[in-house]
Amino acid sequence: MADGGSEARAVERERWRTLRLIEGWLEGPMMVLGLVWLALLVVELTSGLSRFLRDIGTLIWIAFLFDFALRFILAPNKLAFLRRNVLTVVSLALPAFRTLRVLRLAGAARGLRLVRVLGTLNRGLASVRRATRRRGLGYVLLASVLVVVGGSAGLFALERGLAAAGGGFDSYATSLWWTARIVMTVGPEFWPQTPEGRLLALVLALYGYATFGYVTAALASLFVDRDAASVKGEVVGRRRIEALHAEIRALREDLRRR
């Protein structure tokens, strides 16, 4: 029994090692495809795709399916893997069901767009996270740009033609401006009218509140560090502190010799 357990653990470790190796190989291509996938969604929701761009989108979707299937097969704990990738599973399954009549109803179509936007944004953010390698200020700024561009496209598609009801957007530029304001925690003058649009606006607002404090703190830290590096800054100059430390060390060494 002990040998069997040890062998099972060894097999599991080997599967994890293989999975990480495969993910390392596919990281670069999947990162680029994730950003292209987001760009295609924005174009589709705002102005529509040409036949050529639709074919490119289909090829990227097939590549995503292959990547997910490969990682699912190699994952030792498949249930845990699926739980961690629920949004990815749904976003990958949606293109296969877009041709069904039931999804052509107005409410179902809006729900489909909402899930596609959230799933595509999730993949785009993962691509940015891999590109920046760490969750620093650069990652937050790039991620915010993607959220504003993708989220505004989703809101434009969900709220198009609802200006008479006190909401809606007459152009993608208006939706982009509105989304940028809500991410920067600046209250807009109107709110979406559809349930899906309100839900997406809520997600964007939560993202804005979550990142606004981080960006503010990072910028404040940048200014403080710059002031500290200056001899004439209001904060005690870093060079002076280092010189004082060197003088103390020299005094200690002199006392030790005496």
C-alpha positions in Angstrom: 0.0 0.0 0.0 2.9 2.4 0.9 4.6 1.6 -2.4 1.3 2.2 -4.3 0.8 5.6 -2.5 4.4 6.6 -3.3 4.0 5.7 -6.9 0.7 7.6 -7.2 2.4 10.7 -5.7 5.3 10.4 -8.0 3.0 10.2 -11.0 1.1 13.2 -9.8 4.3 15.2 -9.4 5.4 14.2 -12.9 2.0 15.3 -14.3 2.3 18.7 -12.5 5.9 19.0 -13.9 4.7 18.2 -17.4 1.8 20.6 -17.1 4.1 23.5 -16.0 6.4 22.6 -18.9 3.7 22.7 -21.4 2.3 26.0 -20.0 5.8 27.5 -20.3 6.0 26.5 -23.9 2.6 27.9 -24.8 2.8 31.0 -22.6 4.1 33.4 -25.3 1.7 32.3 -28.1 -1.3 32.2 -25.8 -0.5 35.7 -24.4 -0.4 37.2 -27.9 -3.6 35.3 -29.0 -5.4 36.5 -25.8 -4.7 40.2 -26.7 -5.7 39.6 -30.3 -8.9 37.9 -29.1 -9.8 40.9 -27.0 -9.1 43.3 -29.9 -11.4 41.2 -32.2 -14.2 41.3 -29.6 -13.9 45.0 -29.4 -14.2 45.4 -33.1 -17.1 42.9 -33.3 -19.1 44.7 -30.6 -18.5 48.2 -32.0 -18.5 47.9 -35.8 -18.7 44.2 -36.7 -16.2 41.8 -38.2 -15.4 41.1 -41.8 -15.3 37.5 -43.1 -11.5 37.4 -42.8 -11.5 38.6 -39.2 -14.2 36.1 -38.3 -12.1 33.3 -39.7 -9.1 34.6 -37.6 -11.3 34.6 -34.5 -12.4 31.0 -35.2 -8.8 29.9 -35.6 -7.9 31.6 -32.3 -10.9 29.9 -30.6 -9.7 26.5 -31.8 -6.2 27.2 -30.5 -7.7 28.1 -27.1 -9.7 24.9 -27.1 -6.6 22.9 -27.8 -4.7 24.7 -25.1 -7.5 24.1 -22.5 -8.0 20.5 -23.5 -4.3 19.8 -23.2 -4.0 21.4 -19.8 -7.2 19.6 -18.6 -5.8 16.2 -19.7 -2.5 16.8 -17.9 -4.1 18.3 -14.7 -3.9 15.7 -11.8 -7.0 17.1 -10.1 -9.5 17.8 -12.9 -12.3 19.0 -10.7 -10.1 21.5 -9.0 -8.8 22.6 -12.4 -12.4 23.1 -13.7 -13.3 25.1 -10.6 -10.4 27.5 -11.1 -11.3 27.9 -14.8 -15.1 28.2 -14.7 -15.2 31.5 -16.6 -12.8 30.2 -19.2 -14.9 27.1 -19.8 -18.0 29.2 -20.3 -16.3 31.7 -22.6 -14.9 28.9 -24.7 -18.2 27.1 -24.9 -20.2 30.2 -26.0 -19.0 30.4 -29.6 -20.2 26.9 -30.2 -23.8 27.8 -29.1 -24.1 31.2 -30.8 -25.8 29.6 -33.8 -28.6 28.2 -31.7 -32.0 29.9 -32.0 -32.6 30.2 -28.3 -29.6 32.5 -27.9 -31.0 34.8 -30.6 -33.6 36.1 -28.2 -32.9 39.7 -27.0 -32.3 38.8 -23.3 -30.2 35.7 -24.1 -28.2 37.6 -26.6 -27.3 40.3 -24.1 -26.4 37.7 -21.5 -24.2 36.0 -24.1 -22.4 39.3 -24.8 -21.9 40.0 -21.1 -20.3 36.6 -20.4 -18.1 36.9 -23.6 -16.9 40.3 -22.5 -16.1 39.1 -18.9 -14.4 35.9 -20.2 -12.4 37.7 -22.8 -11.3 40.4 -20.3 -10.2 37.7 -18.0 -8.0 36.1 -20.6 -6.6 39.5 -21.7 -5.7 40.3 -18.1 -4.0 37.0 -17.8 -2.0 37.8 -20.9 -0.9 41.2 -19.4 0.0 39.5 -16.1 2.3 37.1 -18.0 3.8 39.9 -20.0 4.6 42.1 -16.9 5.7 39.0 -14.9 4.6 40.6 -11.6 1.6 42.6 -10.3 3.3 46.0 -10.1 2.1 49.4 -11.2 2.8 48.6 -14.8 0.5 45.6 -14.7 -2.3 47.7 -13.0 -2.0 50.4 -15.6 -2.0 48.1 -18.6 -4.8 46.0 -17.1 -6.8 49.2 -16.6 -6.4 50.1 -20.2 -7.7 46.7 -21.3 -10.6 46.9 -18.9 -11.6 50.3 -20.1 -11.3 49.4 -23.8 -13.1 46.0 -23.5 -15.6 47.1 -20.9 -16.7 50.1 -23.0 -17.2 47.9 -26.0 -19.4 45.6 -24.0 -21.5 48.5 -22.6 -21.8 50.0 -26.0 -23.2 46.7 -27.4 -25.5 46.2 -24.5 -26.8 49.8 -24.2 -26.9 50.8 -27.9 -30.1 52.6 -28.9 -31.4 53.2 -25.3 -30.7 57.0 -25.2 -34.5 57.7 -25.2 -34.8 55.8 -21.9 -32.2 58.0 -20.2 -29.2 55.9 -20.9 -27.4 54.2 -23.8 -24.5 55.4 -25.9 -24.7 57.0 -29.3 -21.1 56.1 -30.1 -18.2 53.9 -28.9 -16.3 57.1 -28.0 -19.0 58.1 -25.6 -19.0 54.6 -24.1 -15.2 54.8 -23.8 -15.4 58.1 -22.0 -18.1 56.9 -19.6 -16.2 53.7 -18.8 -12.9 55.6 -18.1 -14.8 57.9 -15.7 -16.3 55.1 -13.8 -13.0 53.2 -13.5 -11.4 56.4 -12.2 -14.3 56.5 -9.6 -15.8 59.7 -11.1 -19.6 59.4 -10.9 -21.2 59.5 -14.4 -24.4 61.5 -15.1 -26.4 58.5 -16.2 -26.4 54.7 -15.7 -27.1 51.7 -18.0 -30.7 50.6 -18.4 -30.4 46.9 -19.2 -29.8 44.4 -16.4 -26.7 43.1 -18.2 -25.3 46.6 -18.7 -25.8 47.5 -15.0 -24.1 44.3 -14.0 -21.1 45.1 -16.3 -21.0 48.7 -14.9 -21.0 47.3 -11.4 -18.0 45.0 -12.2 -16.2 48.0 -13.8 -16.9 50.2 -10.8 -15.6 47.5 -8.4 -12.5 47.2 -10.4 -12.0 51.0 -10.3 -12.4 51.1 -6.6 -10.0 48.2 -6.1 -7.3 49.7 -8.2 -7.7 53.4 -7.6 -6.2 53.2 -4.1 -3.3 51.1 -5.3 -2.4 53.6 -8.2 -2.7 56.5 -5.8 -0.4 54.9 -3.3 2.1 53.9 -6.0 2.2 57.4 -7.4 2.6 58.9 -3.9 5.4 56.5 -3.2 7.1 57.5 -6.5 7.0 61.2 -5.6 8.2 60.5 -2.1 11.1 58.4 -3.3 12.1 61.1 -5.8 12.0 63.7 -3.1 14.0 61.5 -0.7 16.7 61.0 -3.4 17.2 64.8 -3.7 19.5 66.6 -1.2 17.2 69.6 -1.2 14.0 67.7 -0.8 11.5 68.2 2.0 12.1 64.6 3.0 15.6 64.1 4.4 17.9 63.3 1.5 18.8 59.7 1.0 22.4 60.7 0.3 22.7 62.5 3.6 21.4 59.4 5.5 23.9 57.2 3.7 26.7 59.6 4.6 25.6 59.7 8.2 25.6 55.8 8.3 29.1 55.8 6.9 30.3 58.3 9.4 28.8 56.3 12.3 30.5 53.1 11.0 33.8 55.0 10.8 33.5 56.2 14.4 32.7 52.7 15.6 35.7 51.4 13.9 37.9 54.1 15.3 36.6 53.4 18.9 37.2 49.7 18.4 40.9 50.3 17.4 41.5 52.6 20.4 
